[in-house]
Amino acid sequence: MNIAELIKPETILLDLNVSTRNRLFEEIARKLEQQYGLNRDQIVKSLIAREELGSTALGLGMALPHARLKGLTEAKAVYVRTTLALPFDAPDGKPVSHVLALLVPERATEAHLQLLASVAQLFSDQDFRQRLRSCATPDAVYQLFQTSAQA
């Protein structure tokens, strides 16, 4: 399993205008509800609860919020680029404007941990981040994830 299998143009939100992390989580949950019929409130609560354990910000303006979701049978992802960078308690103190939210089944496996690690590694690549910032459409973001995940 890799991120290219989970990202779809329909689950990419560009230039989302939100001003708080919780508002961001609400929009992510709305998109997951719309695309997959998942419970919006359960998603928001799960993402907030995970964030309370420690920030999922990676630094360099990137974050990887993730949570286990009861009843989910396979991982789901949403990529979001916000118009305003949001405070996210990142290790480098910088706000976040690029977010890949990942939901995994309640009984997540080693494969899910490896998926998180591979996305974190992708986000740490300077060339990838620069290309991601320059993507103008969901299709361009989708193509970037497709080619980068296979590299």
N, CA, C and O atoms as a GROMACS GRO file, in nm:
protein
  604
    1MET      N    1   0.085  -0.118   0.000
    1MET     CA    2   0.000   0.000   0.000
    1MET      C    3   0.090   0.125   0.000
    1MET      O    4   0.185   0.134   0.077
    2ASN      N    5   0.056   0.219  -0.088
    2ASN     CA    6   0.127   0.348  -0.084
    2ASN      C    7   0.026   0.460  -0.103
    2ASN      O    8  -0.090   0.437  -0.137
    3ILE      N    9   0.072   0.580  -0.080
    3ILE     CA   10  -0.018   0.695  -0.081
    3ILE      C   11  -0.082   0.716  -0.218
    3ILE      O   12  -0.193   0.768  -0.227
    4ALA      N   13  -0.014   0.677  -0.324
    4ALA     CA   14  -0.069   0.693  -0.458
    4ALA      C   15  -0.198   0.613  -0.476
    4ALA      O   16  -0.283   0.649  -0.558
    5GLU      N   17  -0.213   0.506  -0.400
    5GLU     CA   18  -0.334   0.425  -0.408
    5GLU      C   19  -0.452   0.490  -0.335
    5GLU      O   20  -0.567   0.455  -0.360
    6LEU      N   21  -0.422   0.584  -0.244
    6LEU     CA   22  -0.527   0.644  -0.162
    6LEU      C   23  -0.570   0.782  -0.208
    6LEU      O   24  -0.684   0.824  -0.185
    7ILE      N   25  -0.480   0.853  -0.273
    7ILE     CA   26  -0.509   0.989  -0.318
    7ILE      C   27  -0.584   0.984  -0.451
    7ILE      O   28  -0.548   0.909  -0.542
    8LYS      N   29  -0.689   1.065  -0.459
    8LYS     CA   30  -0.766   1.078  -0.582
    8LYS      C   31  -0.792   1.227  -0.604
    8LYS      O   32  -0.795   1.302  -0.507
    9PRO      N   33  -0.809   1.271  -0.727
    9PRO     CA   34  -0.840   1.413  -0.748
    9PRO      C   35  -0.960   1.460  -0.665
    9PRO      O   36  -0.966   1.576  -0.623
   10GLU      N   37  -1.056   1.371  -0.643
   10GLU     CA   38  -1.176   1.406  -0.567
   10GLU      C   39  -1.149   1.426  -0.418
   10GLU      O   40  -1.232   1.482  -0.347
   11THR      N   41  -1.034   1.380  -0.370
   11THR     CA   42  -1.001   1.394  -0.228
   11THR      C   43  -0.886   1.492  -0.208
   11THR      O   44  -0.810   1.484  -0.112
   12ILE      N   45  -0.874   1.585  -0.301
   12ILE     CA   46  -0.772   1.690  -0.293
   12ILE      C   47  -0.843   1.825  -0.286
   12ILE      O   48  -0.924   1.858  -0.373
   13LEU      N   49  -0.813   1.900  -0.182
   13LEU     CA   50  -0.873   2.032  -0.162
   13LEU      C   51  -0.763   2.137  -0.169
   13LEU      O   52  -0.672   2.136  -0.086
   14LEU      N   53  -0.770   2.225  -0.267
   14LEU     CA   54  -0.669   2.330  -0.283
   14LEU      C   55  -0.725   2.465  -0.242
   14LEU      O   56  -0.841   2.496  -0.267
   15ASP      N   57  -0.639   2.544  -0.180
   15ASP     CA   58  -0.672   2.680  -0.140
   15ASP      C   59  -0.796   2.685  -0.051
   15ASP      O   60  -0.886   2.768  -0.069
   16LEU      N   61  -0.799   2.594   0.046
   16LEU     CA   62  -0.907   2.589   0.143
   16LEU      C   63  -0.890   2.704   0.242
   16LEU      O   64  -0.782   2.722   0.299
   17ASN      N   65  -0.995   2.780   0.260
   17ASN     CA   66  -0.990   2.898   0.347
   17ASN      C   67  -1.044   2.862   0.485
   17ASN      O   68  -1.164   2.873   0.511
   18VAL      N   69  -0.956   2.820   0.574
   18VAL     CA   70  -0.990   2.791   0.713
   18VAL      C   71  -0.889   2.862   0.802
   18VAL      O   72  -0.776   2.890   0.760
   19SER      N   73  -0.930   2.892   0.925
   19SER     CA   74  -0.840   2.968   1.012
   19SER      C   75  -0.794   2.893   1.136
   19SER      O   76  -0.711   2.943   1.212
   20THR      N   77  -0.847   2.772   1.157
   20THR     CA   78  -0.805   2.693   1.273
   20THR      C   79  -0.786   2.547   1.233
   20THR      O   80  -0.839   2.500   1.132
   21ARG      N   81  -0.711   2.478   1.314
   21ARG     CA   82  -0.688   2.335   1.291
   21ARG      C   83  -0.819   2.258   1.300
   21ARG      O   84  -0.844   2.169   1.218
   22ASN      N   85  -0.903   2.290   1.398
   22ASN     CA   86  -1.030   2.218   1.411
   22ASN      C   87  -1.122   2.242   1.292
   22ASN      O   88  -1.193   2.151   1.248
   23ARG      N   89  -1.121   2.363   1.238
   23ARG     CA   90  -1.200   2.393   1.118
   23ARG      C   91  -1.148   2.312   1.000
   23ARG      O   92  -1.225   2.262   0.918
   24LEU      N   93  -1.015   2.299   0.991
   24LEU     CA   94  -0.953   2.215   0.889
   24LEU      C   95  -1.002   2.072   0.902
   24LEU      O   96  -1.039   2.009   0.802
   25PHE      N   97  -1.002   2.019   1.024
   25PHE     CA   98  -1.047   1.882   1.046
   25PHE      C   99  -1.194   1.865   1.006
   25PHE      O  100  -1.232   1.760   0.954
   26GLU      N  101  -1.275   1.967   1.029
   26GLU     CA  102  -1.416   1.961   0.988
   26GLU      C  103  -1.429   1.952   0.837
   26GLU      O  104  -1.513   1.877   0.786
   27GLU      N  105  -1.347   2.026   0.765
   27GLU     CA  106  -1.352   2.021   0.618
   27GLU      C  107  -1.300   1.888   0.565
   27GLU      O  108  -1.354   1.834   0.468
   28ILE      N  109  -1.198   1.834   0.628
   28ILE     CA  110  -1.146   1.702   0.590
   28ILE      C  111  -1.256   1.598   0.612
   28ILE      O  112  -1.280   1.513   0.526
   29ALA      N  113  -1.322   1.605   0.726
   29ALA     CA  114  -1.430   1.511   0.758
   29ALA      C  115  -1.546   1.525   0.660
   29ALA      O  116  -1.606   1.425   0.619
   30ARG      N  117  -1.578   1.648   0.623
   30ARG     CA  118  -1.686   1.672   0.526
   30ARG      C  119  -1.653   1.604   0.394
   30ARG      O  120  -1.739   1.541   0.332
   31LYS      N  121  -1.528   1.618   0.350
   31LYS     CA  122  -1.486   1.558   0.223
   31LYS      C  123  -1.492   1.405   0.232
   31LYS      O  124  -1.537   1.340   0.138
   32LEU      N  125  -1.449   1.348   0.343
   32LEU     CA  126  -1.452   1.202   0.360
   32LEU      C  127  -1.595   1.150   0.370
   32LEU      O  128  -1.626   1.041   0.323
   33GLU      N  129  -1.681   1.228   0.432
   33GLU     CA  130  -1.822   1.190   0.438
   33GLU      C  131  -1.882   1.192   0.297
   33GLU      O  132  -1.954   1.101   0.257
   34GLN      N  133  -1.851   1.297   0.223
   34GLN     CA  134  -1.902   1.314   0.087
   34GLN      C  135  -1.853   1.203  -0.005
   34GLN      O  136  -1.932   1.148  -0.083
   35GLN      N  137  -1.726   1.168   0.002
   35GLN     CA  138  -1.668   1.070  -0.089
   35GLN      C  139  -1.697   0.925  -0.050
   35GLN      O  140  -1.719   0.840  -0.137
   36TYR      N  141  -1.697   0.898   0.082
   36TYR     CA  142  -1.703   0.758   0.125
   36TYR      C  143  -1.818   0.726   0.221
   36TYR      O  144  -1.832   0.612   0.264
   37GLY      N  145  -1.900   0.827   0.254
   37GLY     CA  146  -2.011   0.802   0.345
   37GLY      C  147  -1.970   0.780   0.489
   37GLY      O  148  -2.046   0.722   0.567
   38LEU      N  149  -1.851   0.825   0.526
   38LEU     CA  150  -1.803   0.807   0.663
   38LEU      C  151  -1.869   0.909   0.756
   38LEU      O  152  -1.919   1.012   0.711
   39ASN      N  153  -1.868   0.879   0.885
   39ASN     CA  154  -1.931   0.963   0.985
   39ASN      C  155  -1.844   1.086   1.014
   39ASN      O  156  -1.734   1.074   1.067
   40ARG      N  157  -1.895   1.203   0.978
   40ARG     CA  158  -1.819   1.329   0.990
   40ARG      C  159  -1.777   1.356   1.136
   40ARG      O  160  -1.661   1.387   1.162
   41ASP      N  161  -1.871   1.344   1.229
   41ASP     CA  162  -1.840   1.373   1.369
   41ASP      C  163  -1.734   1.278   1.424
   41ASP      O  164  -1.645   1.320   1.498
   42GLN      N  165  -1.744   1.152   1.388
   42GLN     CA  166  -1.646   1.054   1.435
   42GLN      C  167  -1.506   1.087   1.382
   42GLN      O  168  -1.407   1.072   1.454
   43ILE      N  169  -1.498   1.131   1.259
   43ILE     CA  170  -1.369   1.167   1.200
   43ILE      C  171  -1.309   1.287   1.273
   43ILE      O  172  -1.192   1.284   1.311
   44VAL      N  173  -1.389   1.392   1.292
   44VAL     CA  174  -1.339   1.512   1.360
   44VAL      C  175  -1.290   1.476   1.500
   44VAL      O  176  -1.180   1.515   1.539
   45LYS      N  177  -1.371   1.403   1.574
   45LYS     CA  178  -1.333   1.365   1.711
   45LYS      C  179  -1.205   1.282   1.711
   45LYS      O  180  -1.118   1.302   1.797
   46SER      N  181  -1.192   1.191   1.617
   46SER     CA  182  -1.072   1.105   1.611
   46SER      C  183  -0.947   1.186   1.578
   46SER      O  184  -0.841   1.164   1.638
   47LEU      N  185  -0.958   1.278   1.483
   47LEU     CA  186  -0.842   1.360   1.447
   47LEU      C  187  -0.802   1.453   1.562
   47LEU      O  188  -0.683   1.470   1.590
   48ILE      N  189  -0.900   1.513   1.628
   48ILE     CA  190  -0.870   1.601   1.742
   48ILE      C  191  -0.807   1.521   1.856
   48ILE      O  192  -0.710   1.565   1.916
   49ALA      N  193  -0.864   1.404   1.885
   49ALA     CA  194  -0.810   1.321   1.993
   49ALA      C  195  -0.665   1.282   1.964
   49ALA      O  196  -0.582   1.284   2.055
   50ARG      N  197  -0.634   1.247   1.840
   50ARG     CA  198  -0.496   1.211   1.807
   50ARG      C  199  -0.405   1.332   1.821
   50ARG      O  200  -0.292   1.320   1.870
   51GLU      N  201  -0.451   1.447   1.780
   51GLU     CA  202  -0.370   1.568   1.786
   51GLU      C  203  -0.341   1.607   1.931
   51GLU      O  204  -0.236   1.663   1.961
   52GLU      N  205  -0.434   1.577   2.022
   52GLU     CA  206  -0.414   1.607   2.164
   52GLU      C  207  -0.302   1.522   2.224
   52GLU      O  208  -0.244   1.560   2.326
   53LEU      N  209  -0.271   1.409   2.163
   53LEU     CA  210  -0.160   1.326   2.209
   53LEU      C  211  -0.025   1.386   2.171
   53LEU      O  212   0.077   1.355   2.234
   54GLY      N  213  -0.024   1.470   2.071
   54GLY     CA  214   0.098   1.533   2.022
   54GLY      C  215   0.076   1.578   1.880
   54GLY      O  216   0.002   1.514   1.804
   55SER      N  217   0.138   1.686   1.844
   55SER     CA  218   0.119   1.742   1.711
   55SER      C  219   0.163   1.644   1.601
   55SER      O  220   0.264   1.575   1.614
   56THR      N  221   0.085   1.641   1.495
   56THR     CA  222   0.120   1.560   1.378
   56THR      C  223   0.189   1.644   1.271
   56THR      O  224   0.211   1.597   1.159
   57ALA      N  225   0.223   1.768   1.306
   57ALA     CA  226   0.298   1.852   1.213
   57ALA      C  227   0.440   1.797   1.201
   57ALA      O  228   0.501   1.756   1.300
   58LEU      N  229   0.491   1.798   1.079
   58LEU     CA  230   0.625   1.745   1.053
   58LEU      C  231   0.729   1.855   1.048
   58LEU      O  232   0.849   1.829   1.060
   59GLY      N  233   0.683   1.978   1.032
   59GLY     CA  234   0.774   2.090   1.010
   59GLY      C  235   0.773   2.127   0.863
   59GLY      O  236   0.714   2.057   0.780
   60LEU      N  237   0.838   2.239   0.831
   60LEU     CA  238   0.850   2.285   0.692
   60LEU      C  239   0.714   2.311   0.628
   60LEU      O  240   0.699   2.303   0.505
   61GLY      N  241   0.614   2.343   0.711
   61GLY     CA  242   0.481   2.375   0.660
   61GLY      C  243   0.394   2.255   0.627
   61GLY      O  244   0.288   2.269   0.565
   62MET      N  245   0.438   2.136   0.669
   62MET     CA  246   0.368   2.012   0.634
   62MET      C  247   0.313   1.944   0.761
   62MET      O  248   0.375   1.951   0.867
   63ALA      N  249   0.198   1.878   0.748
   63ALA     CA  250   0.140   1.801   0.858
   63ALA      C  251   0.077   1.674   0.806
   63ALA      O  252   0.033   1.666   0.691
   64LEU      N  253   0.074   1.575   0.891
   64LEU     CA  254   0.020   1.444   0.858
   64LEU      C  255  -0.077   1.398   0.968
   64LEU      O  256  -0.051   1.299   1.036
   65PRO      N  257  -0.189   1.470   0.984
   65PRO     CA  258  -0.284   1.425   1.085
   65PRO      C  259  -0.340   1.289   1.048
   65PRO      O  260  -0.371   1.262   0.932
   66HIS      N  261  -0.352   1.204   1.147
   66HIS     CA  262  -0.399   1.069   1.121
   66HIS      C  263  -0.472   1.017   1.244
   66HIS      O  264  -0.452   1.065   1.356
   67ALA      N  265  -0.558   0.919   1.221
   67ALA     CA  266  -0.634   0.862   1.330
   67ALA      C  267  -0.685   0.724   1.289
   67ALA      O  268  -0.702   0.693   1.172
   68ARG      N  269  -0.709   0.645   1.392
   68ARG     CA  270  -0.776   0.516   1.372
   68ARG      C  271  -0.925   0.542   1.379
   68ARG      O  272  -0.972   0.623   1.460
   69LEU      N  273  -1.000   0.475   1.294
   69LEU     CA  274  -1.144   0.497   1.289
   69LEU      C  275  -1.218   0.365   1.300
   69LEU      O  276  -1.200   0.274   1.219
   70LYS      N  277  -1.301   0.356   1.401
   70LYS     CA  278  -1.380   0.235   1.422
   70LYS      C  279  -1.472   0.212   1.304
   70LYS      O  280  -1.537   0.305   1.256
   71GLY      N  281  -1.477   0.088   1.256
   71GLY     CA  282  -1.565   0.052   1.145
   71GLY      C  283  -1.503   0.070   1.008
   71GLY      O  284  -1.559   0.024   0.908
   72LEU      N  285  -1.389   0.137   1.001
   72LEU     CA  286  -1.323   0.158   0.872
   72LEU      C  287  -1.252   0.028   0.831
   72LEU      O  288  -1.187  -0.035   0.914
   73THR      N  289  -1.266  -0.012   0.705
   73THR     CA  290  -1.206  -0.137   0.660
   73THR      C  291  -1.077  -0.117   0.582
   73THR      O  292  -0.997  -0.209   0.569
   74GLU      N  293  -1.057   0.004   0.528
   74GLU     CA  294  -0.935   0.033   0.455
   74GLU      C  295  -0.898   0.180   0.473
   74GLU      O  296  -0.984   0.263   0.501
   75ALA      N  297  -0.771   0.210   0.458
   75ALA     CA  298  -0.723   0.346   0.479
   75ALA      C  299  -0.785   0.443   0.378
   75ALA      O  300  -0.815   0.406   0.264
   76LYS      N  301  -0.804   0.567   0.422
   76LYS     CA  302  -0.857   0.675   0.338
   76LYS      C  303  -0.770   0.797   0.360
   76LYS      O  304  -0.718   0.818   0.469
   77ALA      N  305  -0.754   0.878   0.256
   77ALA     CA  306  -0.668   0.997   0.268
   77ALA      C  307  -0.732   1.117   0.198
   77ALA      O  308  -0.809   1.103   0.103
   78VAL      N  309  -0.697   1.235   0.250
   78VAL     CA  310  -0.737   1.362   0.190
   78VAL      C  311  -0.615   1.453   0.195
   78VAL      O  312  -0.549   1.464   0.298
   79TYR      N  313  -0.585   1.517   0.082
   79TYR     CA  314  -0.477   1.617   0.080
   79TYR      C  315  -0.542   1.755   0.077
   79TYR      O  316  -0.637   1.778   0.002
   80VAL      N  317  -0.489   1.847   0.159
   80VAL     CA  318  -0.541   1.983   0.166
   80VAL      C  319  -0.426   2.082   0.162
   80VAL      O  320  -0.325   2.067   0.230
   81ARG      N  321  -0.443   2.184   0.079
   81ARG     CA  322  -0.354   2.302   0.084
   81ARG      C  323  -0.440   2.419   0.126
   81ARG      O  324  -0.540   2.450   0.060
   82THR      N  325  -0.403   2.483   0.237
   82THR     CA  326  -0.482   2.595   0.288
   82THR      C  327  -0.430   2.727   0.232
   82THR      O  328  -0.314   2.738   0.195
   83THR      N  329  -0.520   2.826   0.226
   83THR     CA  330  -0.478   2.958   0.179
   83THR      C  331  -0.393   3.028   0.284
   83THR      O  332  -0.298   3.099   0.251
   84LEU      N  333  -0.425   3.008   0.411
   84LEU     CA  334  -0.348   3.064   0.522
   84LEU      C  335  -0.278   2.951   0.595
   84LEU      O  336  -0.337   2.845   0.617
   85ALA      N  337  -0.153   2.973   0.632
   85ALA     CA  338  -0.081   2.873   0.711
   85ALA      C  339  -0.140   2.874   0.853
   85ALA      O  340  -0.165   2.980   0.910
   86LEU      N  341  -0.160   2.755   0.909
   86LEU     CA  342  -0.225   2.740   1.038
   86LEU      C  343  -0.127   2.702   1.147
   86LEU      O  344  -0.034   2.624   1.122
   87PRO      N  345  -0.145   2.755   1.268
   87PRO     CA  346  -0.064   2.709   1.380
   87PRO      C  347  -0.091   2.559   1.403
   87PRO      O  348  -0.206   2.517   1.404
   88PHE      N  349   0.014   2.481   1.420
   88PHE     CA  350  -0.003   2.336   1.430
   88PHE      C  351   0.094   2.274   1.530
   88PHE      O  352   0.109   2.152   1.536
   89ASP      N  353   0.160   2.359   1.609
   89ASP     CA  354   0.259   2.311   1.707
   89ASP      C  355   0.367   2.227   1.640
   89ASP      O  356   0.406   2.122   1.693
   90ALA      N  357   0.414   2.272   1.526
   90ALA     CA  358   0.518   2.200   1.452
   90ALA      C  359   0.650   2.204   1.528
   90ALA      O  360   0.676   2.298   1.603
   91PRO      N  361   0.734   2.103   1.509
   91PRO     CA  362   0.863   2.101   1.577
   91PRO      C  363   0.953   2.220   1.542
   91PRO      O  364   1.035   2.262   1.624
   92ASP      N  365   0.937   2.274   1.421
   92ASP     CA  366   1.019   2.390   1.382
   92ASP      C  367   0.948   2.522   1.412
   92ASP      O  368   1.001   2.629   1.382
   93GLY      N  369   0.826   2.515   1.471
   93GLY     CA  370   0.752   2.634   1.508
   93GLY      C  371   0.682   2.702   1.392
   93GLY      O  372   0.613   2.803   1.412
   94LYS      N  373   0.697   2.650   1.271
   94LYS     CA  374   0.635   2.712   1.153
   94LYS      C  375   0.491   2.665   1.136
   94LYS      O  376   0.459   2.550   1.168
   95PRO      N  377   0.404   2.754   1.087
   95PRO     CA  378   0.266   2.713   1.061
   95PRO      C  379   0.260   2.617   0.941
   95PRO      O  380   0.356   2.602   0.866
   96VAL      N  381   0.145   2.556   0.927
   96VAL     CA  382   0.124   2.450   0.827
   96VAL      C  383   0.023   2.494   0.722
   96VAL      O  384  -0.081   2.551   0.754
   97SER      N  385   0.055   2.466   0.596
   97SER     CA  386  -0.043   2.490   0.489
   97SER      C  387  -0.061   2.369   0.397
   97SER      O  388  -0.145   2.371   0.308
   98HIS      N  389   0.017   2.264   0.418
   98HIS     CA  390   0.003   2.141   0.340
   98HIS      C  391  -0.025   2.027   0.436
   98HIS      O  392   0.053   1.999   0.528
   99VAL      N  393  -0.139   1.960   0.414
   99VAL     CA  394  -0.187   1.859   0.508
   99VAL      C  395  -0.230   1.735   0.430
   99VAL      O  396  -0.306   1.743   0.334
  100LEU      N  397  -0.179   1.622   0.474
  100LEU     CA  398  -0.231   1.496   0.422
  100LEU      C  399  -0.292   1.423   0.541
  100LEU      O  400  -0.220   1.375   0.629
  101ALA      N  401  -0.424   1.417   0.544
  101ALA     CA  402  -0.495   1.349   0.653
  101ALA      C  403  -0.516   1.204   0.615
  101ALA      O  404  -0.557   1.172   0.503
  102LEU      N  405  -0.486   1.117   0.709
  102LEU     CA  406  -0.495   0.974   0.684
  102LEU      C  407  -0.579   0.909   0.793
  102LEU      O  408  -0.552   0.925   0.912
  103LEU      N  409  -0.680   0.835   0.751
  103LEU     CA  410  -0.759   0.755   0.844
  103LEU      C  411  -0.730   0.609   0.816
  103LEU      O  412  -0.725   0.566   0.701
  104VAL      N  413  -0.710   0.533   0.923
  104VAL     CA  414  -0.681   0.391   0.909
  104VAL      C  415  -0.779   0.312   0.994
  104VAL      O  416  -0.839   0.366   1.087
  105PRO      N  417  -0.796   0.183   0.964
  105PRO     CA  418  -0.887   0.102   1.045
  105PRO      C  419  -0.843   0.100   1.192
  105PRO      O  420  -0.726   0.119   1.224
  106GLU      N  421  -0.939   0.075   1.278
  106GLU     CA  422  -0.913   0.073   1.422
  106GLU      C  423  -0.800  -0.024   1.456
  106GLU      O  424  -0.718   0.003   1.544
  107ARG      N  425  -0.796  -0.135   1.387
  107ARG     CA  426  -0.689  -0.233   1.410
  107ARG      C  427  -0.582  -0.218   1.301
  107ARG      O  428  -0.555  -0.310   1.224
  108ALA      N  429  -0.524  -0.100   1.297
  108ALA     CA  430  -0.422  -0.071   1.196
  108ALA      C  431  -0.303  -0.165   1.210
  108ALA      O  432  -0.269  -0.210   1.320
  109THR      N  433  -0.241  -0.193   1.098
  109THR     CA  434  -0.131  -0.288   1.094
  109THR      C  435   0.002  -0.216   1.072
  109THR      O  436   0.007  -0.094   1.061
  110GLU      N  437   0.107  -0.295   1.066
  110GLU     CA  438   0.240  -0.242   1.036
  110GLU      C  439   0.240  -0.170   0.902
  110GLU      O  440   0.313  -0.072   0.884
  111ALA      N  441   0.160  -0.217   0.808
  111ALA     CA  442   0.152  -0.154   0.675
  111ALA      C  443   0.106  -0.009   0.688
  111ALA      O  444   0.153   0.078   0.613
  112HIS      N  445   0.015   0.018   0.780
  112HIS     CA  446  -0.032   0.155   0.799
  112HIS      C  447   0.077   0.244   0.858
  112HIS      O  448   0.089   0.361   0.822
  113LEU      N  449   0.156   0.188   0.949
  113LEU     CA  450   0.269   0.264   1.004
  113LEU      C  451   0.372   0.293   0.895
  113LEU      O  452   0.429   0.402   0.890
  114GLN      N  453   0.394   0.198   0.808
  114GLN     CA  454   0.487   0.219   0.697
  114GLN      C  455   0.433   0.325   0.600
  114GLN      O  456   0.510   0.403   0.544
  115LEU      N  457   0.302   0.328   0.582
  115LEU     CA  458   0.241   0.429   0.497
  115LEU      C  459   0.265   0.569   0.556
  115LEU      O  460   0.303   0.661   0.483
  116LEU      N  461   0.245   0.585   0.686
  116LEU     CA  462   0.272   0.713   0.751
  116LEU      C  463   0.418   0.752   0.733
  116LEU      O  464   0.449   0.867   0.702
  117ALA      N  465   0.507   0.657   0.752
  117ALA     CA  466   0.651   0.685   0.739
  117ALA      C  467   0.686   0.725   0.596
  117ALA      O  468   0.768   0.814   0.575
  118SER      N  469   0.625   0.660   0.497
  118SER     CA  470   0.658   0.693   0.358
  118SER      C  471   0.607   0.832   0.321
  118SER      O  472   0.673   0.904   0.245
  119VAL      N  473   0.490   0.871   0.373
  119VAL     CA  474   0.438   1.006   0.347
  119VAL      C  475   0.527   1.109   0.416
  119VAL      O  476   0.557   1.214   0.358
  120ALA      N  477   0.568   1.081   0.538
  120ALA     CA  478   0.658   1.173   0.610
  120ALA      C  479   0.788   1.191   0.533
  120ALA      O  480   0.840   1.302   0.524
  121GLN      N  481   0.839   1.083   0.478
  121GLN     CA  482   0.963   1.091   0.399
  121GLN      C  483   0.940   1.173   0.272
  121GLN      O  484   1.025   1.254   0.234
  122LEU      N  485   0.828   1.153   0.207
  122LEU     CA  486   0.794   1.230   0.088
  122LEU      C  487   0.785   1.378   0.121
  122LEU      O  488   0.840   1.461   0.048
  123PHE      N  489   0.718   1.412   0.230
  123PHE     CA  490   0.704   1.551   0.271
  123PHE      C  491   0.837   1.613   0.313
  123PHE      O  492   0.850   1.735   0.312
  124SER      N  493   0.934   1.533   0.350
  124SER     CA  494   1.064   1.588   0.391
  124SER      C  495   1.154   1.617   0.270
  124SER      O  496   1.259   1.679   0.285
  125ASP      N  497   1.113   1.573   0.152
  125ASP     CA  498   1.190   1.595   0.031
  125ASP      C  499   1.165   1.737  -0.022
  125ASP      O  500   1.052   1.771  -0.057
  126GLN      N  501   1.270   1.817  -0.028
  126GLN     CA  502   1.256   1.958  -0.069
  126GLN      C  503   1.201   1.972  -0.210
  126GLN      O  504   1.115   2.057  -0.234
  127ASP      N  505   1.248   1.891  -0.303
  127ASP     CA  506   1.199   1.899  -0.441
  127ASP      C  507   1.049   1.868  -0.447
  127ASP      O  508   0.974   1.936  -0.516
  128PHE      N  509   1.006   1.764  -0.375
  128PHE     CA  510   0.864   1.730  -0.373
  128PHE      C  511   0.782   1.846  -0.318
  128PHE      O  512   0.680   1.883  -0.376
  129ARG      N  513   0.826   1.905  -0.206
  129ARG     CA  514   0.752   2.017  -0.146
  129ARG      C  515   0.741   2.134  -0.243
  129ARG      O  516   0.635   2.195  -0.254
  130GLN      N  517   0.848   2.165  -0.312
  130GLN     CA  518   0.844   2.276  -0.408
  130GLN      C  519   0.747   2.247  -0.522
  130GLN      O  520   0.669   2.333  -0.561
  131ARG      N  521   0.751   2.125  -0.574
  131ARG     CA  522   0.658   2.090  -0.681
  131ARG      C  523   0.514   2.089  -0.632
  131ARG      O  524   0.423   2.128  -0.704
  132LEU      N  525   0.493   2.043  -0.508
  132LEU     CA  526   0.359   2.041  -0.450
  132LEU      C  527   0.303   2.182  -0.437
  132LEU      O  528   0.186   2.207  -0.466
  133ARG      N  529   0.387   2.274  -0.394
  133ARG     CA  530   0.343   2.414  -0.378
  133ARG      C  531   0.305   2.476  -0.512
  133ARG      O  532   0.223   2.568  -0.516
  134SER      N  533   0.364   2.429  -0.619
  134SER     CA  534   0.338   2.490  -0.750
  134SER      C  535   0.220   2.425  -0.824
  134SER      O  536   0.180   2.474  -0.930
  135CYS      N  537   0.165   2.318  -0.771
  135CYS     CA  538   0.050   2.253  -0.836
  135CYS      C  539  -0.071   2.344  -0.832
  135CYS      O  540  -0.109   2.394  -0.726
  136ALA      N  541  -0.132   2.366  -0.948
  136ALA     CA  542  -0.245   2.458  -0.958
  136ALA      C  543  -0.381   2.389  -0.953
  136ALA      O  544  -0.483   2.454  -0.928
  137THR      N  545  -0.384   2.258  -0.976
  137THR     CA  546  -0.511   2.186  -0.982
  137THR      C  547  -0.503   2.056  -0.904
  137THR      O  548  -0.394   2.003  -0.882
  138PRO      N  549  -0.619   2.003  -0.861
  138PRO     CA  550  -0.618   1.872  -0.797
  138PRO      C  551  -0.555   1.764  -0.886
  138PRO      O  552  -0.486   1.675  -0.835
  139ASP      N  553  -0.577   1.771  -1.017
  139ASP     CA  554  -0.516   1.672  -1.107
  139ASP      C  555  -0.364   1.680  -1.104
  139ASP      O  556  -0.297   1.577  -1.110
  140ALA      N  557  -0.309   1.801  -1.096
  140ALA     CA  558  -0.164   1.816  -1.090
  140ALA      C  559  -0.108   1.758  -0.960
  140ALA      O  560  -0.003   1.694  -0.960
  141VAL      N  561  -0.178   1.781  -0.849
  141VAL     CA  562  -0.137   1.723  -0.721
  141VAL      C  563  -0.143   1.571  -0.729
  141VAL      O  564  -0.051   1.502  -0.686
  142TYR      N  565  -0.253   1.520  -0.783
  142TYR     CA  566  -0.270   1.376  -0.799
  142TYR      C  567  -0.154   1.316  -0.879
  142TYR      O  568  -0.096   1.215  -0.839
  143GLN      N  569  -0.122   1.378  -0.992
  143GLN     CA  570  -0.012   1.327  -1.076
  143GLN      C  571   0.121   1.330  -1.002
  143GLN      O  572   0.202   1.238  -1.016
  144LEU      N  573   0.145   1.436  -0.924
  144LEU     CA  574   0.268   1.445  -0.847
  144LEU      C  575   0.278   1.332  -0.746
  144LEU      O  576   0.383   1.269  -0.734
  145PHE      N  577   0.171   1.305  -0.674
  145PHE     CA  578   0.173   1.193  -0.580
  145PHE      C  579   0.192   1.059  -0.653
  145PHE      O  580   0.262   0.971  -0.603
  146GLN      N  581   0.129   1.044  -0.769
  146GLN     CA  582   0.142   0.920  -0.845
  146GLN      C  583   0.288   0.896  -0.886
  146GLN      O  584   0.342   0.787  -0.866
  147THR      N  585   0.351   0.998  -0.942
  147THR     CA  586   0.489   0.980  -0.989
  147THR      C  587   0.589   0.972  -0.875
  147THR      O  588   0.688   0.898  -0.883
  148SER      N  589   0.565   1.047  -0.767
  148SER     CA  590   0.660   1.048  -0.655
  148SER      C  591   0.652   0.922  -0.572
  148SER      O  592   0.754   0.875  -0.522
  149ALA      N  593   0.533   0.866  -0.556
  149ALA     CA  594   0.517   0.746  -0.477
  149ALA      C  595   0.578   0.624  -0.546
  149ALA      O  596   0.615   0.527  -0.481
  150GLN      N  597   0.588   0.632  -0.678
  150GLN     CA  598   0.645   0.520  -0.752
  150GLN      C  599   0.797   0.530  -0.766
  150GLN      O  600   0.863   0.433  -0.802
  151ALA      N  601   0.851   0.647  -0.738
  151ALA     CA  602   0.996   0.669  -0.754
  151ALA      C  603   1.075   0.597  -0.648
  151ALA      O  604   1.198   0.604  -0.647
   0.00000   0.00000   0.00000
